[in-house]
Amino acid sequence: MSEREGSRAQRPRLVLVGPPAAGKTTVGRLLADRLSVPFVDTDDLVVATAGKPVSEIFVDDGEEEFRRLEADAVVEALTRDAVVALGGGAVLAERTRARLAGRPVVLLTATVPTSAGRVGLNRDRPLLLGNPRQQLRALLDARLPLYLEVAVAEIGTDDRTPDEVADAVLAAVTARDRT
């Protein structure tokens, strides 16, 4: 293996995927601190590129443009030595799923009632406008097979503190690395 390939294999340290409000950002920041690497949220990269919030991208430019920006953000994020959290719908892109192959990807899950409680009436999540519980259920039903396709481990976040979830993620990734 060349030095470049070895270097690439270490990037990112960990990738978190999952539905909205599963805890990817909160847990990702904790994991980044524990691993002494930066935290990268692809939604933040999209916002920086577009110069406006995700909700405005959806309204002004449409979901298709958001997904294009998101796919580009994933490409960039996966080059970094960091803990990376992907937006909930990033796995919809086939090229994103292909890029995640062989990487330490962990699926964080939460039940619909837990996720809905975390989201509340947050209007910054355009795909959850209207009935958040119904929207969360529909998103999870559509995306769960894709999350499972890319993940090497699945960690439930219900009834766990963010620190407990971070412990479980590290244990799952460590166990995978030993095999």
Residue pairs with C-beta under 8 A, 6 or more apart in sequence:
1 9
8 79
10 81
11 78
11 79
11 80
11 81
11 82
12 40
12 77
12 78
12 80
12 81
12 82
12 83
12 84
12 103
12 104
13 35
13 37
13 81
13 82
13 83
13 104
14 31
14 35
14 83
14 84
14 104
14 106
14 169
14 173
15 78
15 83
15 84
15 85
15 86
15 100
15 103
15 104
15 105
15 106
16 24
16 27
16 28
16 31
16 83
16 84
16 85
16 86
16 105
16 106
16 107
16 108
16 169
17 24
17 86
17 90
17 91
17 100
17 105
17 106
17 107
17 108
17 147
17 150
17 151
18 24
18 88
18 107
18 108
18 109
18 110
18 147
19 88
19 109
19 110
19 115
19 136
19 139
19 140
19 143
19 147
20 88
20 115
20 119
20 125
20 127
20 128
20 136
20 139
21 110
21 114
21 115
21 116
21 118
21 119
21 136
22 88
22 108
22 109
22 110
22 115
22 157
23 108
23 110
23 118
23 157
23 162
23 165
24 41
24 85
24 86
24 88
24 108
25 41
25 85
26 162
27 108
27 157
27 162
27 165
27 166
27 169
28 39
28 41
28 83
28 84
28 85
29 39
29 83
30 162
30 163
30 166
31 39
31 83
31 166
31 169
31 170
32 38
32 39
32 82
32 83
34 166
34 170
35 83
37 81
37 82
37 83
38 80
38 81
38 82
38 83
39 82
39 83
39 84
39 85
40 77
40 80
40 82
40 83
40 84
40 85
41 84
41 85
41 87
42 70
42 73
42 74
42 77
42 84
42 85
42 86
42 87
42 90
43 54
43 70
43 73
43 85
43 87
45 73
45 76
45 77
46 54
46 57
46 66
46 69
46 70
46 73
46 87
47 53
47 54
49 69
49 72
49 73
50 56
50 57
50 61
50 69
52 60
53 124
54 66
54 124
54 125
54 126
55 123
55 124
55 125
55 126
57 65
57 66
57 69
58 66
58 126
58 127
59 126
67 89
67 92
67 93
70 87
70 89
70 90
70 93
71 90
71 93
71 95
71 96
74 86
74 90
74 93
74 96
74 99
75 99
77 84
77 86
78 84
78 99
78 100
78 103
86 96
88 127
88 139
88 143
89 127
89 139
89 143
90 96
91 97
91 100
91 143
91 146
91 147
91 149
91 150
92 143
92 146
97 146
97 149
97 150
100 150
101 150
104 152
104 173
104 176
104 177
105 150
105 151
105 152
106 151
106 152
106 153
106 154
106 155
106 169
106 172
106 173
107 147
107 148
107 150
107 151
107 153
107 154
107 155
108 155
108 156
108 157
108 165
108 169
109 147
109 154
109 155
109 156
109 157
110 118
110 156
110 157
110 158
111 158
112 133
112 136
112 137
112 140
113 133
114 157
114 158
115 136
116 132
116 133
116 136
119 125
119 128
119 132
119 136
120 132
121 132
122 128
123 129
127 135
127 139
128 135
128 136
128 139
129 135
147 154
148 154
152 172
152 173
152 176
153 169
153 172
153 173
153 176
155 165
155 168
155 169
155 172
157 165
160 168
